[in-house]
Amino acid sequence: MKSSTKIGVGLALLVGAIAAVATPEYSGAFPPAAHPTSTRTPAARHANDTTFTLYLPIIYKAPGPIYLPIIMRAPSPAPTNTPITPIPNPIQNWNFESGHTAWYETPAGEIITNNLAGKPAYSGSWAAWLGGEFDATHYLSQLVAIPVSARTLSFWYWIDSVEACGNYDNAWLYVGGVMLVEFDLCRNNNTGGWVRRAVDISAHAGQTRWVQFVAYLDRDTNSNFLVDDVVISSTVGAPAAARTPTPSR
């Protein structure tokens, strides 16, 4: 009986010693710093029992860096300005300095003149003078091959009238039979000199069109409409200031 008791006690001591030796030092299994650190709970030992509880280490892994995508918008291309290539003026005798050539005048030979009652032309000494008569219709026309890159028709004009506004003295600019500009020739619209006017003719680019100035005068009072320097160009025009005093016929 005593022998069996001694054997039992001896086995218990032997198992306890084995458990003590078998419990691993887990914290020493990893190098310090910069690596995950183990957390360990020591084994619970029971000297007088053959059983024991071994708690294994719980390893926490620190989260690594989070990489978010960088979204970049491609830069917008720099705007490019296409240079405008000047074109030769397709209108013949555009400043009327060649006299009665290139233009059709009605009455014939009486519209283009270098006699402006002592008043200057816009450039040179010749201009077109429509009006100055009673109960008349005057025409100045030319058939023009308008270039594909044409954008603007510009001209200088001068209104001098004693007519009341709205009383039927008028002037017009037509291109290809389409009225582009209308003028009421009356004293409130007198320019007091030369004024530049520019109109868009891009709708007629690449086509052959009649360019025509027309003036209609009633029988009551006098009105005058002068034209000079008629130009078709590839640039967009803008109005300019008036100059010089008023003519009369």
Phi, psi and omega in degrees: 000316177292325179296316180295325179293317178298321179296318180296316181294321180296320179295321180296317180294320180296317180294320179297318179297320178297320180295321180296318180289325185282345181289115187281149173270085188290330183294339179275359183279348183240142177290153182288152171059149174063004178229157177304140181258130180277149175242127188231139172251120182303152178292140175278125185252144178232108186296327185257022182224152182271356182249152175209158180253127181248119179263119181281154183293145173258120185257124177256128179258119179297139180295141178278177179294148179257124181257119178261144179292141175263117182262121181241133178271130180297136181297143178293141179295143179296136180296143178246132178262116179285120181297142179271123180272120178299149178242151174296142179294117183282352181279124179280145181050049187293335179252008174066012182287347177269010178074222187273064178229153173073330182258146170267125182247136173226117359297146185300131176072011185242001183261309179280128186206156171250015177244093182254037179056040177085002180262150183280148167289168177294315174225149181066218182229359181246150175204174175258133183237107177255137182097204183078007179227165179261146174050059185218155171233124183245143181231146172221115191225149173210137176274121190235132170275105186277124182297157181299324183270010180291140179234327191225140166248125180235155178201160174257137181224163182215121177255130174221113186214151171249006181286148171285144183295141179086006183256036163082007169267119186219162171221152183219158167241126176243143170230119182061033180079001179258125179286122179257330181218141173233137178240134172267110182278099182207165188295331178289342181256009178302134184272339182071012180159193183279135178229138179269139176231136179233137180229152180279125177238022182300334178294341182255003183299140179080010182232160176264123187223152170280130170256122191219130170256136182227140173228134177241130181236134177276187187266006189266303186225168188269137173222147182228140178225111181256146181226142176208158174050070179271120189227134169253130185220171179266003179254161178274127185272170178215152179293155179229175187285155177283162174205158177069155181283185192267136175270171170208151179240000000 
